[in-house]
Amino acid sequence: MLQPRKVGPRPRLHLAGSDPALDEASAAASRTRTRKAWLVRLGLAVAVVASSYGIWHLLVGRNFVSTDNAYVSAESANITPLVSAMVTAVRVRDTQSVKAGDILVELDPANARIALAQAEADLAVARRRFRQSIATNSALSAQISVRGADIARAQARLDAARAEAEKARIDLQRREFLAGSGAVSGEELTAARKADVSARAVMVEAQAAVNQAIANRQAARGELAANNATIAGSTEATDPSVMAAAARVDAARLDLERTIIRAPINGVVTRRQVQVGQRVTQGVPIMLILPLSQVYVEANFKEVQLRRVKVGMSAEVTADIYGPDVVYHGKVAGIGGGTGASMAIIPAQNATGNWIKVVQRLPIRIELDPRELAKHPLRVGLSTEVAIDLLGD
């Protein structure tokens, strides 16, 4: 096997009559000049770059503020059942796109149907009672007329009783006058006296009958007034009892409709927490729908960057998912009312003496162009970079 031959440094040849020291000095001087030339070039390059950056910052850079502390957000829709019932069907899954009105979940409608039937029965009873009140009104009016006739009959009997009483009184006086002469027997006088008492009793009874008939008419008038008060100015549709029963029917029908849970907006289903056979409780969320066509960016800028930022300024957004080649255009839609630290559930409090100032960040809402979102959809929570044009509007 051949071994590689080691090659050592080639011996330097010196021409006859040359000085090695002078050659070394010349080479060192040449290297020094080359190094100086490169340093000058580097300095010129740094100066050009610095000048270019200064000019760019003066003309462009100072009119922009940017941050990479920005994330995609959306006004999500919490899906919560409005009635408590058992789940009989789940029509969607996580990550599925839905449109407004699509069926998400079906609940057992048995109890709601029973409640609706009961409410409809109560409405029928209320309507029947109103019709009965109308009929009672007519009956009471007729009864008043009948009571008037009763009074007339009682008054006639009273007049007859008075006439009979007057006749009995006169007969008694005549017989008492003749009793002293012996023309009238004692038995006849006793009978006259008895007839007088009986006639007066009949007259008193007739007077009581007249009073009773008058009282009966007054009572009928009172019942008529009370009945009129319950139906005055009302129809069957506007009667309070009927309206209350109709409202209960509407509520029961609404509860029945709510056993079918539908999507309120267009979006993507996420965080589905419901299964068939599960009993859901009214007001407890079961899933979330994110409207990806209406997402926005929440950019957290340092407080020192917001001196010139105003609502309506133009902004450019790039998302890490697509890179810098895809640029979204939007506008500043709002400036947060407080920093994240101040809006925390437990705000930071430093009561000691070792306080250190920390630059705070304020959330800025950036609304994006819907057409650009349709071409390049974004998902909630994605990282973005935002630059606001301080001269744009």
Stockholm file with secondary structure:
# STOCKHOLM 1.0

chainA/1-393         MLQPRKVGPRPRLHLAGSDPALDEASAAASRTRTRKAWLVRLGLAVAVVASSYGIWHLLVGRNFVSTDNAYVSAESANITPLVSAMVTAVRVRDTQSVKAGDILVELDPANARIALAQAEADLAVARRRFRQSIATNSALSAQISVRGADIARAQARLDAARAEAEKARIDLQRREFLAGSGAVSGEELTAARKADVSARAVMVEAQAAVNQAIANRQAARGELAANNATIAGSTEATDPSVMAAAARVDAARLDLERTIIRAPINGVVTRRQVQVGQRVTQGVPIMLILPLSQVYVEANFKEVQLRRVKVGMSAEVTADIYGPDVVYHGKVAGIGGGTGASMAIIPAQNATGNWIKVVQRLPIRIELDPRELAKHPLRVGLSTEVAIDLLGD
#=GR chainA/1-393 SS CCCCCCCCCCCCCCCTTCCHHHHHHHHHHHHHHHHHHHHHHHHHHHHHHHHHHHHHHHHTGGGEEEEEEEEEECCCEEECCSSCEEEEEECCCTTCEECTTCEEEEECCHHHHHHHHHHHHHHHHHHHHHHHHHHHHHHHHHHHHHHHHHHHHHHHHHHHHHHHHHHHHHHHHHHHHHHTTTSSCHHHHHHHHHHHHHHHHHHHHHHHHHHHHHHHHHHHHHHHHHHHHHHTTCCTTTCHHHHHHHHHHHHHHHHHHTTEEECSSSEEEESCCCCTTCEECTTCCCEEEECGGGCEEEEEEEGGGCSSCCTTCEEEEEETTTCTTSEEEEEEEEECSSCTTTTSSSCCCCCSSCCCCCCCEEEEEEEECHHHHHHSCCCTTCEEEEEEETTCC
#=GC SS_cons         CCCCCCCCCCCCCCCTTCCHHHHHHHHHHHHHHHHHHHHHHHHHHHHHHHHHHHHHHHHTGGGEEEEEEEEEECCCEEECCSSCEEEEEECCCTTCEECTTCEEEEECCHHHHHHHHHHHHHHHHHHHHHHHHHHHHHHHHHHHHHHHHHHHHHHHHHHHHHHHHHHHHHHHHHHHHHHTTTSSCHHHHHHHHHHHHHHHHHHHHHHHHHHHHHHHHHHHHHHHHHHHHHHTTCCTTTCHHHHHHHHHHHHHHHHHHTTEEECSSSEEEESCCCCTTCEECTTCCCEEEECGGGCEEEEEEEGGGCSSCCTTCEEEEEETTTCTTSEEEEEEEEECSSCTTTTSSSCCCCCSSCCCCCCCEEEEEEEECHHHHHHSCCCTTCEEEEEEETTCC
//
